[in-house]
Amino acid sequence: MSVVKSPLPEQASKTVGDALQGALVDLIDLSLLGKQVHWNVVGPRFRSIHLQLDEVVKCARLASDTVAERASALSVPPDGRAETVARTSVVGTVTDGWVKDSEVVEIMVAALDKVIGRMRARIAATDEPDPVTQDLLIGITGDLEKHHWMFEAENA
């Protein structure tokens, strides 16, 4: 059943739908990872990293909503279920319990590296079939790269 007719041709819709679904999964998982380490960070830089993690989580959550709504507008039903995120994300996991502030920085740099790399591939994939989606992904990637830079600066 299709509620909305996609303005894109079938092959373009498939390419763009795959890009948006992948972005949705990665952004949801990034927000979950960010919250997990947010709750468990310890160390002398606790406060600054704790607050910085809130910014990443907010960014990822807002972006995931934007991505899901773009998918819906193109007649691609977004799938943000926990099972789908767990099965298809590459963000990675963290151990349970307390996490040293320096380790949180490393975790976030690695997670953002993975998500940014995949977002850049999606930007390239959506260039021809849908510049509107590409533009959306470019903006989100710019925000993620800003957070990546800020976490990397923590280890400088």
C-alpha positions in Angstrom: 0.0 0.0 0.0 1.3 3.4 -0.9 -0.2 6.4 0.8 1.8 9.0 -1.0 2.9 8.8 -4.7 6.6 9.4 -5.1 7.5 12.2 -7.4 10.7 10.3 -8.3 11.0 7.6 -11.0 11.1 4.0 -9.6 14.9 3.5 -9.7 15.6 6.9 -8.3 13.0 6.3 -5.5 14.8 3.0 -4.7 18.2 4.6 -4.5 17.0 7.6 -2.5 14.9 5.4 -0.2 17.8 3.2 0.6 20.0 6.3 1.4 17.3 7.7 3.6 16.7 4.5 5.4 20.4 3.9 6.1 20.7 7.5 7.3 17.7 7.0 9.6 19.2 3.9 11.2 22.6 5.4 11.7 21.2 8.6 13.2 18.9 6.7 15.6 21.8 4.5 16.7 24.1 7.5 17.1 21.6 9.1 19.4 21.2 6.0 21.4 25.0 5.5 21.7 25.4 9.2 22.7 22.8 8.9 25.4 24.3 5.6 26.8 27.7 7.2 27.2 26.1 10.4 28.4 24.6 8.6 31.4 27.8 6.7 32.2 30.7 9.1 31.5 33.0 9.6 34.4 36.3 11.5 34.8 37.7 15.0 35.2 36.0 16.2 32.0 32.7 14.8 32.9 30.7 18.0 32.7 31.9 19.3 29.4 31.7 15.9 27.7 28.3 15.2 29.3 26.9 18.5 27.9 28.6 17.9 24.5 26.9 14.5 24.3 23.5 16.1 24.8 24.3 18.3 21.7 25.1 15.3 19.6 22.0 13.4 20.7 19.8 16.4 20.0 21.4 16.8 16.5 21.0 13.1 15.7 17.4 13.0 16.9 16.3 16.1 15.0 18.1 14.8 11.9 16.5 11.4 12.1 13.1 13.0 12.2 13.9 15.2 9.2 15.2 12.1 7.3 12.1 10.0 8.2 9.8 12.8 7.1 11.7 13.2 3.8 11.3 9.4 3.2 7.6 9.6 3.9 7.2 12.5 1.5 8.8 10.3 -1.2 6.5 7.4 -0.4 9.2 5.4 1.4 8.0 4.2 4.8 10.7 4.9 7.3 11.7 2.0 9.6 13.2 3.1 13.0 12.3 0.0 15.0 14.8 -1.2 17.5 15.1 -4.5 15.6 15.9 -2.7 12.4 18.4 -0.4 14.0 20.2 -3.3 15.8 20.4 -5.3 12.6 21.5 -2.7 10.1 23.5 0.0 12.0 27.3 0.2 11.9 27.7 2.7 14.7 28.9 0.1 17.2 28.3 -0.7 20.8 29.8 0.2 24.2 30.3 -2.0 27.2 27.9 -1.5 30.1 28.9 0.4 33.2 30.9 3.6 33.7 33.0 4.9 30.8 36.1 7.0 31.3 35.8 10.5 29.7 38.8 9.9 27.4 37.2 6.6 26.2 33.9 8.4 25.6 35.7 10.8 23.3 37.3 7.9 21.4 33.9 6.1 21.1 32.2 9.2 19.8 35.0 10.0 17.3 34.8 6.4 16.0 31.0 6.4 15.8 30.9 9.8 14.1 33.6 8.7 11.6 31.5 5.7 10.6 28.3 7.7 10.3 29.9 10.5 8.4 31.6 8.1 6.0 28.3 6.5 5.2 26.5 9.8 4.9 29.1 11.0 2.4 28.4 7.9 0.3 24.7 8.6 0.5 25.4 12.2 -0.6 27.2 10.9 -3.7 24.4 8.3 -4.4 21.6 10.9 -4.2 23.4 13.5 -6.4 21.7 12.5 -9.7 18.4 10.9 -8.5 17.3 13.6 -6.0 19.3 16.8 -5.3 16.7 17.8 -2.6 17.5 14.7 -0.5 21.2 15.2 -1.3 21.0 18.8 0.1 19.3 17.5 3.2 22.1 14.9 3.7 24.8 17.5 3.1 23.4 19.7 5.9 23.1 16.8 8.3 26.7 15.7 7.5 28.0 19.2 8.1 26.5 19.2 11.6 27.9 15.7 12.3 31.3 16.9 11.1 31.2 19.8 13.5 30.6 17.4 16.4 33.3 15.1 15.2 35.8 18.1 15.2 34.7 19.1 18.7 35.3 15.6 20.0 38.6 15.3 18.2 39.7 18.6 19.8 39.1 17.0 23.2 42.1 14.7 22.5 44.4 17.3 21.0 
